[in-house]
Amino acid sequence: MHDMTDSPSAIWLPCGRHRLDLSYPRVMGILNVTPDSFSDGGRHVAIDDALRHAERMLAEGAAIIDVGGESTRPGSQPVATQEELDRVAPVVERLVCELDALVSVDTSNPDVMREVAQLGAGMLNDVRALQREGALEAAVGTGLPVCLMHMQGEPRDMQQAPHYDEPIEEAVAGFLAARVVACEAAGLRRERLLLDPGFGFGKTVEHNLRLLNRMERLAELELPLLVGMSRKSMIGKVLGRPVEERLPGGLALASLAIERGARILRVHDVGPAMDAVNMTWAVLREGCEND
């Protein structure tokens, strides 16, 4: 594969002791350490298993490992702070110490944010866009970049007849723009922010399809876009596929997301996603090799 690192147009995002070049699309590998995650729950709960899985994803080309200790699948319930920490902290510590991985932690909990930052995590990924009490202040204190996601409602009820009074892309863009303003006002600099449209979080299939089709609207916010559609129910509903058969549909969505401006793809299947990313990027960059 063509080596795109240290390109002349590198756009560096400081992530703790790592730096991430976002001048081209990167792949984030999902590492769920929850017993009830919707697609691979329980499989990587044992720390050694989690570590081996992360090692495989890094070998396949993942730039970031996203560790999550609270399931946010539709219908899931919140988890207690100590339980989330017990799941996440040991895994983060070993990923950082043994694999020197750039670790993102998928959490909305301010105590978890502070703890994982101490353990060497390089990024925070919050499905609630730092709206939980104390989360914004905690995130500011870590000095880490944060991904803000759009979600209507909470995971336990978000898929119960989602409804918007304006076009979905306007609702999502408006919400994220407002969160960026709130973050900046609290001292979280714009250069530390990424945005996630939140596919599947309080959205019907029609909402998801329209949102992807019009994702350029979110690109107008001029912040890096992180997109996660891997194995989601929108693929199942469109194609009639169970979770374990959603990879081809997910790769099609990944390619479309990159064309519409996504800079980070959050996926379960890193190897195939890397091929989709690199092939799509080769087409998009055709003729640009010497600029």
N, C-alpha and C positions, 0 to 999 in steps of 0.2 A: 504494500500500500504506500502511496505517496506520503512522505513525512511532512506534515503540515505544521509541526511545532516550531516555535520561534520564527513565525512568518514575519515579514517586514511590517505587517499591519496588526501585530499582536495587540489584543485588548485584554489586559491583565486584571483579573479580579483577585484581590488579596483574600486568602482563606486561611487565617491563622498562619501556620508555618509553610503553607503551600501557596502557590499562585496558579490560577486557572486561566488559560488563554481561551477567550470566548470569541475570537475572530473567526472561528468555524464551529460547527455543531459538535457537542460533546454528549456522551452517553453516561447516564447515572443508573447504576445497578441497584435494584430494590432488595433489601435484606430485612425481611419482617421477622421480628423476634417476639411475635404474639401467638398465643395458642389458637386464635380465632380469625386470623386474617383470611380474606375472602378466597384467595387463590392458592396460597401455599402455607396456610396456617399450621403451625406445629412442626413443620418440616425442619426448621432451622433453630428450634428453641435451644437445643443443647449448644453451648458456646463453641465447642470444637467444630460441630457441624456448621455453625454460622461462619466460623473463620474459614473453613475449607471452601464454602460456597462463595464467600467474598474473594478468596484467592483465585478461584476459577473466573469470576467476573472480571477481576483486574487483569488476569492473563488474556482474557478475550477482548480487552480494550476499554473497559469502563474507566472513566476519569474520576468518578465519584461513587462512593458507596453510601446509599441512603438507608440509615438504620431507623426502624420504627417499632416502638413498644406499645403503641395504642392503636388498635384496629379502628379505621375510619370507614369501613365498608358500610353500605346502607343497613340500618337497623342495629348497628353496634352501640354498646353502652360505654360511657366514659370509664376510665381506669384510675385507680388511686395513685397518688404521686409516688409512694414508696414502691408499689408494684411495678410502675413504669420504669423507675430507676433501677430496680433489681433486674429487669429484663435488658435494659439498654446499656447501663454503665459498664458492665464487664466486657461487653462486646466492643463498645467504642474503645475502651482502654487497650484491648488486645489488637484491634485493627490498626490503631495508631502506633503502638509500640512494636508489634511484630511484623506488620506489613507496610508501615509508613504510608497508610492509605489516606487520601483526602476523604474524610468522613462527614457526611451531612446527617443531621438528626431530625427526624420527622416528629415534631412535638409542638404542642401548644402550651406546655406547662412551664412557667417561669423557673421553678426550682430545677427542673430537668435541664432547661437551657443553661443555667449557671453551672450545673455540675458537669455536663458534657463538654462545655467550653474549657473547664479546668482540666479535663481529661485529654484535651487535644483535638476535639472536633473542629472542623474548618468551616462549617456552614450550618445554618438553621433553616428548617423547612416547615412552615406553619400553615396548616390547612385553614386555620381561623384568622390568619393575617394579623397576628399580634393583638387580637381584640379581647383576649382573656385578661382579667384583672392582674396587673403586675407584669404581663408578658412584654409589653413594649419597653418598659424600663429595664427588665432583665436582658432583653436582646441588645439594647444600647450598651449596657455594661459589659457584654461579652466581647465587643469589638468585631464580631463576625458578620459576614454577609447573611442576609435573610431573604428567603423566598416567601412572598405573600400570595396566598391563594384565595380565589373567590369561591365561596360556598353559601348557598341559601339554606338557612336553618342549621340543624345539627345532624350528625350522621344518623342518629336514631330515628329522625323523622324527615330527612331532607328529600327522600324520594316519594313522599306521600303527596302526589299531585302538585309538582312544582309549577309555579305560575309567575310570569313577569308582566308588568304593565307597559313595558317598552321592548324594543327588539333586544334579544339576549346579548348581542355584542355591545350594545350601548349600556345595558345594565352592568355587565361585567367590567367594561372600561371605566364607567363612572365610579363603581365601587373601588376598583383598584387605584384609580387616580386619587380618590379621597383618602385611602389608606396611606398612599405615598406622602400626601400632605401632612397627615397625622404623624407619620414616622419622622419626617423632616422637622416638624415642630418640636418633637421630643428629643431631637439630637441624633437621630439615626440618618446618616447622610445618604443622599440619593445614590451615590456610587456604590453603596453596600446593598442595594435592593435588586431583587429579581421578582418577576411576576409569573403567576400560574393561573390560567383561565379556569381551572377546576373542572375539567371534563368529568361528568358523572356525579358531581356533587350538587344536588338540588337542581337537576336538569333532566328533561325528557330526551329521548333519542333525537327528536327533531331539534331541540335546543342545541344538543351537542354537534349535530351535523352542520347546523347554521353557524354556530360559533367557530368551528374549524374553517368553514368556507370563508368566513369574514374575519379571520384572525389578523389580517392586516390592520384592522381597527385598533387592536391592542398594541401592535407594533408602533402606532402613533405615539404611545406613551414613552417611547425611546428608552426602554429598559430591557435587559435580557429576558427572554421568555422561556420558561420551563414548562414542558408539556408532558402529561402522563395519561396515556390512553391504553397502555398495555393490558390485555386480557379483560378489559372492562365490558360491562353488560351491553353497551351500545353495539359492540361487535357481535355479541351473541344475538341481539335482537334483530340486527340487520341481516346477518348471515345464517341465523339459526344454528349457531355453534356453541357447544359447552365450553367451559373455561379452558380445558386442555387442548382445544382445537382452534383457538383464536389467534395464533401467531401470524398466519398470513394476512388476516385482516388488520392486525395491529401494525404490521410492517407497512402496509399501504397507508395507514393513517400517519405513521411516523414520517414517511416520505412527503406526504402532503403538508404536514406540520412544518418540516424544514423549509419547504418551498415558500411557506407563508411566514417565515421569520423565526421559528423556534431555534434556540441556541443550546438548550439542554433537553434531552429526551429521557424520561424516567421509565425504565423498562425492567421486565423480569428476565428476558432472553437476550443477554448482552451480545453474544456472537452474531446472531442473525441481524440484530438491530444495527451493529457496527457496519455490516455489509450494506444494509439499506441506507444508512447515513452516508457512507463513503461513495456509494453509487449515485445517490441523489446530488451530493455536493459536487461530484465530478461533472455532472451535467450542468448544474447551476453555475459552476466556475469555468465552464468551457470558454476558451478564448481569453481568460483572465490571468493566465499563468505568468505573463510577463509584465503585468501592471504594477 
